[in-house]
């Protein structure tokens, strides 16, 4: 019997990628398919396995070859880009195709628990993120998320938000938003825009940028108490995922016949 595969593409922000990944993990489990995760697009760096492992789940790090559903991916040799939105109405069915593809956009039925259960940082990523977390927040403190740059905000909204949350740590990629907050309340600025590593969606994507983004995600997961934009998927997913599991991989991962063993 031929092995059946599910290819999961990533696109857009980290929250979108995690929702799509949880959907694909669930499909792979329920439909007995080996999972291949492709995050080789321009909004990421180095691919999925540059930063993550999958555990207790059949997977492969080598892209499967053959006829795909939808067929556009069969001979695809370029990374996913904006053209992927043409497939946003596509719905995966349990077809007879050996290789099914989820394009990373459109319908998704996500299950955040599966991300805690099956997703881990690899050893290098876990070490880098833990070191950065300790540098930024050496002792436990309340944190809030000020999403800026590609999201519009009004000064009066930030001022009201500052009155509600007071003296906290500010996770942000927008120094102007931080400055508005500081006009109303003292706070500890952890604004990523002060470094060369962020914001992620501006300029060239590097490993340093991804590590800082993952650090912000983990800090908000553990210590976050609010977000300026209540529609922030980044913050919402962070609060739903148990990043302690991500940060404490038990031992070196070994891939064997599509399985990651520990």
N, C-alpha and C positions, 0 to 999 in steps of 0.2 A: 504493500500500500504506500503510495506516494505521500511524503510529508506535505501538509498544507501550511501556508504562511499567511500572516497578516502584516502588511507594511504600514507603519504609523508615521506620517509626516508631521513635522512641527512647523508652525507659522505664527506670526504676531508675537504677543508678549508671553512672559513666563507663565502667568495664570492660564492663558489660553492653551499653552503647550501642556500644562499639567492636566487640565480638564480633558484634552484630547487623548493624552496618554492613559488616563484612568479609564476612559471609554474603551480604548484598544486593549488594555489589560483585561478588562472584563470580557470583551469579545474573544480574545485569545483563550482565556480560561474556559469559557462556556462553549466554544466551538472547536476546541481541540486544535488550535493553530499555533505555530511557532511565531513569536513576535520579532519583528525587525523594526527598530526605531531609527528614523532618518531625520536628523536635525542639522543637515549640511547647508542650510539656507544662509543668506547674507545677514540675517538678524541674530545668528548664533555664531559660536566660534568652535571649530575643531570637532564638531559632531557630538552626539549624545553621550557616547562612551568615553569621551574626554573627561567627563565629570561624574557620570553615574554608572552604577551597576543595577541589574535586575536580579532579584533573588526568588527562589522557589517558583519559578515560572519558565516554561520552555521559551528560549529566545536564541537569536543568532546575531553575530556582529557582521556577517557577510550578506550583502543584499542578494536575495534569491532571484534567479533568472527564469524567465518563462512568460507565458501568457498571463496577463493580469486583468483584473476587473476593478476599475475601468481600464480600457485598453490603452489609453493615452500613456500610461506609465510603463508599458511593456518595453519600449525602446528609449525611455527617457534617460538622457545623459547630461542633463543640466539640473541645477538645484531648483527647488520650489521657489517661485516668486509671485508677483501680483497676479499672474495669469491663473493661479490656483482658485481665485474667486469664481471662475467660470464653473467650478465643480461644487459650489456651495449647496446645490440642491441634491447632490448625489447622496444616496443612502445605501449603506452596505447591506446586502442580503446574504443569505447562506447559500450562495451559488456553488456550482460545481467547479468553479475556477480554483486551480491549485494556489494561486496567489491573489488575495484580495488586498485592496489598498484603501486606507482612510486618508483623505487629502489634508486633514488638519484644519478644515473650515467647515461651516455648516452644522448639521445636526450632531449633537453629542449627548449621551446620557452618562453623566459622570458619577463616580463613586470615590470620594476622597479617601476612604478607609483603605482602598486598594493601593494608594500611593504610600501610605504608611507601612503597609504589609509587604510590598514588593519592590519599592524603590530605595536605593541607598546611594550616598556619595561613595565614590571610590576612595581609596586610602589617601591619595594625594590631595584630593579636593576636601575631604573631611579635615585633614590637618591644616590646610590653608584657611578654610572658613573658620575653624575654631580659633586659630591664631588671630585672625582679623576681628572676630567677635570679642575676644579678650582685650584687644587693643582699643576698640571703640567703646565697649561697655565693660570695664573691669569689675564693676559691682552691679548687682541687680538694680534696675531702674525702670520706671514707666516710659514707654515710647509711643509716639504717634507718627502717622504717615502723612506727609504733605506731598502728594503727587502733583508735580508741576510739568513744566516743559511742553509736553504735547497735550495737556489738559488745561482748559481755560479755568481761571478762578478769579474771584473778586476779592479785593482787599477787605471789604466789610465781612465777608464770609470767614476769612482767616482770622480777623480780629475776634469775631464771635467764638470761633473754634478755640482760640487762645484763652479766652475768658473761661471756657468750660474746662480746659485741661491744665492750664497753669504751667508750672515749672516741671517740664518733662524733657526727655530726649527727643530730638526731631530727626526722623529718618526722611530724607528728601533728596531729590535730584534738581532742586530749583532754589538757588540762593535768594532770589527775590521773594519767593514765598516765605522762606525762613526769616528774612528781614522784616516782613510784614508781621509775622508772629511775634518777633522780639520787640516790636513797638508796643505791644500790649502786655506781654508777660515775659519774665526771664525764663530761659530754657537753655539746654545744652544742645548746640547745633552739631549734628552728625551728618551734615549735608554732603552728599557725594559729589556735588558740583564743585566742591573745593579741591578735589583731586583730579589727576589726569586720567583716572580710570573710568569716569562716568560723565554724563549719563549714557546708558547703554545704547539708546537709539540715536545718538549723535556721533558722527565720525566713524572711524574704523572700530569694529568690534574686536576686542582682544580678550585673552584669558583673564587678564587683570580686571577688566570690566565685568566679566561673568562672575568671577569670584566675589567682587564687591556686591553685585546684585544678589547673589546667593546668600551672602552675609546679611544684607538688609532683610531678606526674606526670613532667614532663621531668627534674627533678632526680633522682628515683628511677630513671628510665630510664638516666641517664648515670652516676650515682654510687651507686646503691642496692646494698647488700650483704646485706640480709636484711629480713624482716618478722616481727613478733610473731605474727601470724595467718598460717600458711602456706597458708590458703585465701583469702587476700586477692586478689581478682580484679584490683583496682586495681594492686597491685604486680606481679602476674604479667604482666599485659598490658604494663605499663610496661617490663618487662625484655625483652619480645619485639618491641617496636616501635623502629624507628630514628628517634628524634625529631630527629636532626640534619637530616633531610630536611624535617621539619615546620618547623623553625626557620629554614631558609634558602630561602625561596621565591625562585626565580631572577629573576622580574620580575612586573609587574602581570599578573593573570590576566584573560583576555578570554573571555566566554561567547559562543558563536556556534552557533546551531542545535543546541543540546543538547550542544555540546562545549566543554571548557575548554582553550584553546590557550595555549601558552607559547612 
